[in-house]
Amino acid sequence: MKALVLVDLQNDFLPGGALAVAGGSEVIPIANALAQRFELVVATQDWHPRDHKSFAANHPGKKPGQVIDLDGIAQTLWPVHCVQDTPGAALAADLDLHCVDKVFQKGTDPSVDSYSGFFDNARRHATGLADYLRARDVTDVYVLGLATDYCVKFTALDARSLGFRTHLVADGSRGVELHAGDVARAVEDMRAAGVTVVESADIAVPARLT
């Protein structure tokens, strides 16, 4: 079975949000169109407590974009975003949730960030996504969403390392690009790990039955 993974299509990552990704809203129609065709669709959702240590506001004197050592892991600091039970953390209003079979929340531990939809950045805890996909005999994972150079990248890399044939839907993803070339480097990192880069129009899957 082929599964579609929608990464962090949340208000705070869309224009006007706390951590807006340029062009982020452009991926929603692509996500909706593909979701109509896949038999299995899951979404990931950043779901941070307000005291999350990835927030620059929780480190006096630090600013978003700076990198700190967080328990031995290099941590980019971010604006406060996707705080649990706030409008910014909600999945995009224009996202068709009727086709989403399950939502996996991540980033709930204040002491460690979680870019990947499978594990936190320290790989101490799993979200349950891998077990969910395996229980449904998923062989191929198609990943799209926000942002290419962070959560999409690490979700795709983990999917590949877990043995799924993994595909990045390039036109369905947009990047933060904190530094020039970050998105291009992320795509090359995914390619080097065995992730196939595809366009949404080229994906052949049977129509969803429901």
C-alpha positions as CSV (number, residue, x, y, z in Angstrom):
1,M,0.0,0.0,0.0
2,K,1.0,3.6,-0.7
3,A,0.5,6.2,2.0
4,L,0.5,10.0,1.9
5,V,2.1,11.9,4.8
6,L,1.1,15.5,5.1
7,V,3.7,17.3,7.3
8,D,2.7,20.1,9.5
9,L,0.1,21.9,7.4
10,Q,-0.7,24.2,10.3
11,N,-1.8,27.8,10.5
12,D,1.4,29.0,12.2
13,F,3.4,27.9,9.1
14,L,1.1,29.6,6.6
15,P,1.2,33.3,5.6
16,G,0.3,35.4,8.7
17,G,1.4,32.7,11.1
18,A,4.1,32.9,13.8
19,L,6.6,30.9,11.7
20,A,5.3,31.5,8.2
21,V,6.9,29.6,5.3
22,A,7.0,31.5,2.1
23,G,4.5,30.0,-0.3
24,G,3.2,27.7,2.4
25,S,-0.4,28.1,1.4
26,E,0.4,26.9,-2.2
27,V,0.8,23.4,-1.0
28,I,-2.7,23.0,0.4
29,P,-4.5,22.5,-2.9
30,I,-1.8,19.9,-3.9
31,A,-2.3,18.1,-0.6
32,N,-6.1,18.1,-1.0
33,A,-5.9,16.8,-4.6
34,L,-3.5,14.0,-3.7
35,A,-5.4,13.0,-0.5
36,Q,-8.4,12.3,-2.7
37,R,-6.4,9.6,-4.5
38,F,-4.5,7.8,-1.7
39,E,-6.0,4.9,0.1
40,L,-4.2,6.0,3.3
41,V,-3.5,9.5,4.4
42,V,-1.9,10.7,7.6
43,A,-0.9,14.1,8.9
44,T,1.7,15.3,11.4
45,Q,1.1,18.2,13.7
46,D,3.6,20.2,15.8
47,W,2.0,20.3,19.2
48,H,4.3,22.2,21.6
49,P,3.9,23.2,25.2
50,R,4.4,26.9,25.8
51,D,7.6,26.2,27.7
52,H,9.2,24.3,24.8
53,K,13.0,24.7,24.8
54,S,13.1,25.3,21.0
55,F,11.5,28.7,21.5
56,A,13.9,31.6,21.6
57,A,11.6,33.3,24.0
58,N,12.4,30.7,26.6
59,H,16.1,31.5,26.4
60,P,16.8,35.1,27.7
61,G,19.0,37.0,25.3
62,K,18.6,34.6,22.4
63,K,16.8,35.3,19.1
64,P,15.1,33.1,16.5
65,G,17.6,31.6,14.1
66,Q,20.4,31.2,16.7
67,V,21.7,27.7,17.4
68,I,22.2,26.5,20.9
69,D,23.3,23.2,22.4
70,L,20.2,21.5,23.9
71,D,21.2,18.4,25.9
72,G,23.9,17.6,23.3
73,I,21.8,18.3,20.2
74,A,22.3,21.4,18.0
75,Q,19.0,23.2,18.3
76,T,17.9,26.1,16.1
77,L,15.8,28.5,18.1
78,W,12.3,29.4,16.7
79,P,9.6,31.9,17.4
80,V,6.9,30.6,19.6
81,H,4.7,28.6,17.3
82,C,2.2,25.7,17.2
83,V,1.4,25.9,21.0
84,Q,-1.0,23.3,22.1
85,D,-4.7,24.2,21.8
86,T,-4.1,27.5,20.1
87,P,-5.4,28.6,16.6
88,G,-1.8,28.6,15.3
89,A,-1.4,24.9,16.0
90,A,-4.6,23.9,14.2
91,L,-4.4,22.2,10.9
92,A,-5.0,24.6,8.0
93,A,-8.7,25.5,7.6
94,D,-8.5,24.8,3.8
95,L,-7.0,21.3,4.3
96,D,-9.6,18.6,3.5
97,L,-9.6,16.5,6.7
98,H,-12.2,14.1,5.4
99,C,-9.4,12.1,3.7
100,V,-7.0,12.2,6.7
101,D,-7.2,8.9,8.5
102,K,-5.1,9.8,11.5
103,V,-3.1,12.8,12.9
104,F,0.2,12.2,14.7
105,Q,1.3,14.9,17.1
106,K,4.9,15.7,17.8
107,G,7.1,18.1,19.7
108,T,5.1,17.5,22.9
109,D,8.2,17.0,25.1
110,P,9.4,20.5,26.2
111,S,13.0,19.3,26.5
112,V,13.5,18.1,22.9
113,D,12.3,19.2,19.4
114,S,10.7,16.9,17.0
115,Y,11.2,17.7,13.3
116,S,10.4,14.2,12.1
117,G,6.9,12.7,12.1
118,F,8.4,9.4,13.4
119,F,10.8,10.4,16.3
120,D,11.9,13.3,18.4
121,N,15.3,14.8,17.4
122,A,17.1,12.7,20.1
123,R,15.2,9.6,18.9
124,R,14.2,8.9,22.5
125,H,10.5,8.5,21.7
126,A,8.5,7.4,18.7
127,T,5.2,9.0,17.6
128,G,3.7,5.6,16.6
129,L,3.6,6.6,12.9
130,A,5.9,3.7,11.9
131,D,3.9,1.1,13.7
132,Y,0.7,2.5,12.2
133,L,2.0,2.3,8.7
134,R,3.4,-1.2,9.1
135,A,0.2,-2.5,10.6
136,R,-1.5,-1.4,7.3
137,D,1.2,-3.0,5.1
138,V,2.4,0.3,3.7
139,T,5.4,-0.1,1.5
140,D,5.7,3.4,-0.1
141,V,5.5,6.7,1.7
142,Y,4.9,10.0,-0.1
143,V,5.9,13.0,1.9
144,L,4.9,16.7,1.4
145,G,4.3,19.7,3.5
146,L,6.2,22.3,5.6
147,A,9.0,22.8,5.7
148,T,11.2,21.1,3.1
149,D,14.5,21.8,4.9
150,Y,13.3,20.7,8.4
151,C,10.2,18.6,9.2
152,V,9.7,17.3,5.7
153,K,13.3,16.4,5.3
154,F,13.6,14.6,8.6
155,T,10.3,12.8,8.1
156,A,11.4,11.5,4.7
157,L,14.9,10.5,6.0
158,D,13.4,8.6,8.9
159,A,10.8,6.9,6.6
160,R,13.7,5.8,4.4
161,S,15.8,4.5,7.3
162,L,12.8,2.5,8.6
163,G,12.6,0.6,5.3
164,F,9.8,2.4,3.5
165,R,10.3,3.3,-0.1
166,T,10.1,7.1,0.3
167,H,9.2,9.8,-2.1
168,L,9.4,13.6,-1.7
169,V,6.5,15.4,-3.4
170,A,8.6,18.4,-4.4
171,D,5.9,20.7,-5.7
172,G,3.9,20.0,-2.5
173,S,6.6,21.2,-0.2
174,R,8.1,24.6,0.7
175,G,11.1,25.5,2.8
176,V,12.1,27.9,5.5
177,E,15.5,28.7,3.9
178,L,17.1,30.3,7.0
179,H,20.3,30.2,4.9
180,A,20.5,30.5,1.2
181,G,20.6,27.1,-0.4
182,D,19.0,25.2,2.6
183,V,16.2,23.8,0.5
184,A,18.5,22.6,-2.3
185,R,20.8,21.0,0.3
186,A,17.9,19.3,2.0
187,V,16.7,17.8,-1.3
188,E,20.1,16.5,-2.1
189,D,20.4,15.0,1.4
190,M,17.2,13.2,0.8
191,R,18.3,12.0,-2.6
192,A,21.6,10.7,-1.2
193,A,19.6,8.7,1.4
194,G,17.6,7.0,-1.3
195,V,14.5,9.2,-1.3
196,T,12.9,9.7,-4.8
197,V,11.9,13.2,-5.7
198,V,8.7,13.4,-7.7
199,E,6.1,15.9,-8.8
200,S,2.5,15.5,-7.8
201,A,1.3,15.1,-11.4
202,D,3.5,12.1,-11.9
203,I,2.2,10.0,-8.9
204,A,0.3,7.0,-10.0
205,V,-2.0,5.6,-7.3
206,P,-5.5,4.1,-7.5
207,A,-8.4,6.3,-6.6
208,R,-9.5,6.4,-3.0
209,L,-12.5,4.2,-2.3
210,T,-14.2,6.4,0.2
